[in-house]
Amino acid sequence: MTSDHDLELLALRARVAELEAENGHLRVGLSSRIVIEQAKGVLMARLDLPAEDVFELMRSAARRSRRRLHDLAAEIAISRATPGYISYEIETSLSRRDRPDGCH
């Protein structure tokens, strides 16, 4: 027969396991966010664009290339040249803005 103390101990162990898993997920998320912010800074300096525009370019490029934003950002952060897929997104974005009919 299991005592109340044993049940409480089991519940606490389960809660600790949940919190450890959550902590791990938060650490991964924070690490990913740091890489994304670094890449944004690199592109803001290279392209002289505001943070919102740079993030949208990165997000579009990640979606179009079917890559995770974190992976794309890591590549940008370590490369000396702006990757071609970012240049493509810039050209695509600018051509949409320049259309006289305002179509996207």
Secondary structure as UniProt FT lines:
FT   HELIX           4..47
FT   HELIX           51..64
FT   TURN            65..66
FT   HELIX           69..78
FT   HELIX           84..98
FT   TURN            100..101
//
